[in-house]
Amino acid sequence: MTDPKAMVQTMITLASASLGLVAALAWNEAIKATLALLGMGDNLAGLYSYAIVATVLAVVVLTMLGRIAARIGGDAAFVREAEG
């Protein structure tokens, strides 16, 4: 028999990932529209700027979430090599 707690945790994980994807796509469209208004929407510099900013933002958010997880006693999804 399936553990109800594990099933609920799995459902929460899937719902979180799905909603995260929807939010990411919405931000993607908003940022692309902003770049277009700034005249950088279709050129290579604008696309690379967008990619770099998105990557830096993702790293910062994941680092903060990892620290929060460590504070509350959970395991982070990734561990830096220097820490592990």
Backbone as CSV, one residue per row, in Angstrom:
resi,resn,N_x,N_y,N_z,CA_x,CA_y,CA_z,C_x,C_y,C_z
1,MET,0.844,-1.185,0.000,0.000,0.000,0.000,0.888,1.248,0.000
2,THR,0.474,2.276,-0.695,1.235,3.509,-0.817,1.089,4.339,0.453
3,ASP,2.214,4.889,0.891,2.223,5.751,2.065,1.524,7.062,1.729
4,PRO,0.439,7.416,2.449,-0.290,8.656,2.141,0.594,9.904,2.270
5,LYS,1.493,9.908,3.252,2.380,11.059,3.441,3.285,11.240,2.228
6,ALA,3.829,10.151,1.719,4.700,10.222,0.546,3.911,10.682,-0.679
7,MET,2.669,10.228,-0.784,1.841,10.619,-1.921,1.539,12.119,-1.876
8,VAL,1.219,12.653,-0.703,0.946,14.080,-0.568,2.209,14.882,-0.853
9,GLN,3.359,14.427,-0.350,4.618,15.135,-0.612,4.922,15.150,-2.108
10,THR,4.664,14.053,-2.784,4.878,13.983,-4.222,3.949,14.934,-4.953
11,MET,2.686,15.003,-4.530,1.730,15.907,-5.160,2.144,17.363,-4.957
12,ILE,2.617,17.689,-3.755,3.073,19.052,-3.481,4.284,19.383,-4.347
13,THR,5.204,18.442,-4.478,6.388,18.649,-5.304,6.007,18.881,-6.758
14,LEU,5.109,18.063,-7.279,4.675,18.218,-8.670,3.921,19.529,-8.891
15,ALA,3.051,19.892,-7.957,2.307,21.145,-8.076,3.258,22.341,-8.004
16,SER,4.240,22.277,-7.124,5.221,23.357,-7.007,6.016,23.510,-8.289
17,ALA,6.445,22.397,-8.850,7.207,22.452,-10.096,6.355,23.005,-11.236
18,SER,5.111,22.584,-11.295,4.216,23.064,-12.350,3.959,24.561,-12.232
19,LEU,3.666,25.010,-11.032,3.411,26.435,-10.831,4.683,27.254,-11.046
20,GLY,5.817,26.689,-10.679,7.090,27.357,-10.924,7.349,27.529,-12.404
21,LEU,7.013,26.521,-13.187,7.181,26.603,-14.634,6.268,27.677,-15.227
22,VAL,5.026,27.727,-14.774,4.089,28.740,-15.266,4.605,30.142,-14.930
23,ALA,5.082,30.319,-13.698,5.620,31.620,-13.297,6.859,31.973,-14.116
24,ALA,7.724,30.994,-14.356,8.935,31.246,-15.145,8.582,31.654,-16.572
25,LEU,7.608,30.999,-17.155,7.190,31.364,-18.512,6.586,32.757,-18.549
26,ALA,5.836,33.123,-17.515,5.260,34.466,-17.454,6.365,35.518,-17.340
27,TRP,7.346,35.254,-16.485,8.476,36.179,-16.363,9.267,36.243,-17.656
28,ASN,9.413,35.120,-18.319,10.125,35.084,-19.596,9.474,36.037,-20.596
29,GLU,8.167,35.963,-20.707,7.447,36.845,-21.633,7.570,38.307,-21.217
30,ALA,7.473,38.574,-19.915,7.575,39.956,-19.437,8.972,40.528,-19.711
31,ILE,9.989,39.740,-19.483,11.356,40.212,-19.717,11.607,40.402,-21.204
32,LYS,11.107,39.493,-22.031,11.278,39.654,-23.482,10.578,40.913,-23.975
33,ALA,9.406,41.197,-23.448,8.693,42.405,-23.844,9.446,43.658,-23.392
34,THR,10.017,43.604,-22.201,10.810,44.734,-21.706,12.036,44.965,-22.571
35,LEU,12.727,43.888,-22.932,13.892,44.014,-23.811,13.489,44.587,-25.166
36,ALA,12.336,44.194,-25.664,11.854,44.724,-26.941,11.588,46.226,-26.834
37,LEU,11.004,46.665,-25.708,10.756,48.093,-25.505,12.056,48.885,-25.427
38,LEU,13.097,48.248,-24.887,14.398,48.910,-24.775,15.202,48.825,-26.067
39,GLY,14.626,48.180,-27.067,15.309,48.051,-28.348,16.365,46.967,-28.366
40,MET,16.322,46.047,-27.407,17.325,44.975,-27.333,16.695,43.601,-27.535
41,GLY,15.439,43.556,-27.948,14.698,42.308,-27.991,15.193,41.280,-28.976
42,ASP,15.647,41.704,-30.132,16.006,40.739,-31.165,17.501,40.620,-31.407
43,ASN,18.293,41.478,-30.768,19.720,41.381,-31.049,20.418,40.436,-30.084
44,LEU,21.576,40.006,-30.459,22.317,39.005,-29.707,22.715,39.518,-28.326
45,ALA,23.091,40.778,-28.219,23.485,41.340,-26.925,22.322,41.288,-25.931
46,GLY,21.118,41.580,-26.397,19.952,41.522,-25.526,19.662,40.113,-25.049
47,LEU,19.789,39.159,-25.951,19.528,37.760,-25.582,20.560,37.250,-24.582
48,TYR,21.829,37.595,-24.808,22.864,37.165,-23.864,22.719,37.869,-22.517
49,SER,22.364,39.143,-22.543,22.138,39.867,-21.291,21.019,39.205,-20.498
50,TYR,19.950,38.877,-21.177,18.814,38.208,-20.546,19.239,36.862,-19.957
51,ALA,19.996,36.082,-20.721,20.444,34.767,-20.253,21.348,34.895,-19.026
52,ILE,22.227,35.873,-19.029,23.143,36.057,-17.895,22.379,36.494,-16.654
53,VAL,21.475,37.448,-16.811,20.688,37.915,-15.665,19.825,36.784,-15.106
54,ALA,19.199,36.010,-15.973,18.360,34.895,-15.527,19.191,33.851,-14.786
55,THR,20.393,33.578,-15.267,21.261,32.600,-14.624,21.707,33.082,-13.251
56,VAL,22.127,34.328,-13.162,22.560,34.882,-11.875,21.405,34.872,-10.885
57,LEU,20.227,35.262,-11.337,19.052,35.254,-10.463,18.746,33.841,-9.963
58,ALA,18.819,32.855,-10.851,18.556,31.463,-10.453,19.566,30.988,-9.414
59,VAL,20.833,31.314,-9.600,21.868,30.903,-8.647,21.627,31.554,-7.287
60,VAL,21.292,32.834,-7.285,21.044,33.536,-6.021,19.847,32.932,-5.295
61,VAL,18.763,32.706,-6.008,17.554,32.148,-5.382,17.824,30.747,-4.849
62,LEU,18.501,29.895,-5.620,18.782,28.541,-5.156,19.725,28.532,-3.960
63,THR,20.681,29.439,-3.939,21.587,29.539,-2.791,20.818,29.953,-1.540
64,MET,19.937,30.942,-1.683,19.136,31.378,-0.541,18.226,30.261,-0.039
65,LEU,17.594,29.540,-0.956,16.720,28.431,-0.545,17.513,27.321,0.139
66,GLY,18.713,27.057,-0.340,19.569,26.055,0.300,19.926,26.455,1.718
67,ARG,20.223,27.736,1.921,20.544,28.214,3.274,19.332,28.134,4.185
68,ILE,18.165,28.472,3.663,16.944,28.377,4.461,16.678,26.932,4.842
69,ALA,16.853,26.023,3.892,16.640,24.596,4.172,17.611,24.111,5.246
70,ALA,18.848,24.562,5.192,19.835,24.159,6.186,19.468,24.696,7.565
71,ARG,18.940,25.924,7.613,18.555,26.524,8.894,17.414,25.774,9.559
72,ILE,16.478,25.294,8.760,15.323,24.617,9.358,15.542,23.115,9.494
73,GLY,16.740,22.680,9.151,17.074,21.279,9.368,16.823,20.378,8.182
74,GLY,16.463,20.935,7.051,16.252,20.124,5.856,17.534,19.970,5.070
75,ASP,17.490,19.178,4.042,18.633,18.993,3.168,18.458,19.873,1.942
76,ALA,19.520,20.530,1.554,19.496,21.319,0.328,19.547,20.378,-0.857
77,ALA,19.024,20.831,-1.983,19.023,20.015,-3.191,20.427,19.853,-3.745
78,PHE,21.309,20.791,-3.428,22.690,20.704,-3.872,23.594,21.167,-2.737
79,VAL,24.794,20.672,-2.731,25.771,21.049,-1.725,27.035,21.451,-2.457
80,ARG,27.554,22.626,-2.109,28.798,23.056,-2.743,29.908,22.119,-2.318
81,GLU,30.855,21.897,-3.188,31.932,20.949,-2.934,32.722,21.314,-1.686
82,ALA,32.917,22.602,-1.434,33.666,23.040,-0.259,32.940,22.712,1.041
83,GLU,31.613,22.628,0.992,30.826,22.342,2.181,30.676,20.843,2.438
84,GLY,30.672,20.061,1.367,30.367,18.631,1.457,31.463,17.796,1.855
